[in-house]
């Protein structure tokens, strides 16, 4: 018996398909790296490749959508008055443990017009927490937002090259180095 083609449910499922594609991309890129076939993302999301390309015309657009959600989580974290820089770094480490391929890709493309706003948003989060940490006396005056951005970029880079089973320990060691470098002098 021939299989009947999937019924086209029309544009009303567009938001669901987009959500499924972002979730699938996060999983596929974490498991197979950013060079994984986009057809794997579409298949995992349960949509056709046409739907994938309607929502995300290229790999960068898809990576930006995934990273946009990561930044939104960090922004929400920074909104809470009790959040400190350690909380930010811990959250970034958790994201990096899952999304090393995406972070590496985006940090390698900082001049892409789609990537620049994400960097600006992260810088704003870092600046907000740096000010809070200075006021509390936990951060040296020598630390600038660029230092935090560099630390995060370095962390993402090393975690992307570290075997999955060793990433948490490596991140913890890096965190110790950041603490020493960022402490008041």
Secondary structure, DSSP 8 states (H G I E B T S, - for coil): ----------GGGHHHHHHHHHHHHHHHHHHH-TTS-HHHHHHHHT--HHHHHHH-SSHHHHHHHHHHHHHHHHHHHHHSTT--HHHHHHHHHHHHHHHHHHHHHHHHTTTSHHHHHHHHHHHHHHHHHHHHHHHTT-S-TT--HHHHHHHHHHHHHHHHTS-GGGHHHHHHHHHHHHHHHHS--
